[in-house]
Amino acid sequence: MLRWLIGGGREPQGLAETGEKLLELNGHTQKITAIVTFPSLESCEEKHQLILTASADRTVIVWDSENGRQVQRISCFQSTVKCLTVLQRLDVWLSGGNDLCVWNRKLDLLCKTSHLSDTGISALVEIPKNCVVAAVGKELIIFRLVAPTEGSLEWDILEVKRLLDHQDNILSLINVNDLSFVTGSHIGELIIWDALDWTVQAYERNFWDPSPQLDTQQEIKLCQKSNDISIHHFTCDEENVFAAVGRGLYVYNLQMKRVIACQKTAHDSNVLHIARLPNRQLISCSEDGSVRIWELREKQQLAAEPVPTGFFNMWGFGRVNKQASQPVKKQQENATSCSLELIGDLIGHSSSVEVFLYFEDHGLVTCSADHLIILWKNGERESGLRSLRLFQKLEENGDLYLAV
């Protein structure tokens, strides 16, 4: 197991250390729904980064990241802004609620769409060709931003296409790379999309087709409520998409177009947030208050092991098409599969851990409904750094001698 410590790298004795509060940004009156940073342009000599926050109080506040000062409050929204996205190349930012608005750095409203939906935009990402994709209910809407030209001095945002392949509300949406993005729905659908022509590259989902021979206990498992298979969050690398699905974690290989590893019950409750760590590691947090670290390891697949034909057949739901799976099975018999192994369990929160941030040089920060923010340090790394600092100090003082 990995050894992660609370605070400054010491084993916790009784109460954990209390960190210094740098800034507290007060201004919203209800739940914060989105946060994003707006860096300064690379061409600007003065580096001045802004922080944008949206809230259920139907406002967006712009903060100065240096001093925490409130720069401006925007309160003209007719609904809750659920997502914020910065298009740094165009030096604009977008807010998504019941409509989609485009703003500049001076907080001028450049253009907006008409009313899209009462449910609002749940997620928003940038894709090539000056486009963005917005998740609205079970639909994906592609918008193109039109910047001012010599012939027109006005900004505009145009609806280009609607993608209707999902059967239920879309909960997760991220870019995989410059050429593709991925979406996940409430009923466990995962779709990989081409970011250039907006076509489906891969479609995987769980099919509810329980076998009549199942015993009572198995039938009970199959009748779990639908949010047990909701895709709450994604992260990815060059090879894989990592999905938080209900209480489990799944690794979907982009080249093979299949699941290569999973932990069906990674937590006791829904997994809310995941992120990659270095060295093929993954971290996850859950409604059950736990934070866990996993490692993706290769293993030789057993020849007798059936190969799943669908994304969630690994759950045991649905039937495997024997005829279709036979040639696949032969191809995969000698292939290398992977496993997700638990290597760390961070115990410190007493309620749902909503989100976390990982900083390679500073550690992990977790945020929970128990009103605690905990900074975790990698124990092995901190021990090595302390030893290095000790040797450096001894060398500076002339107290370090080579053994003869």
Disulfide bonds with the S-S distance in Angstrom:
none
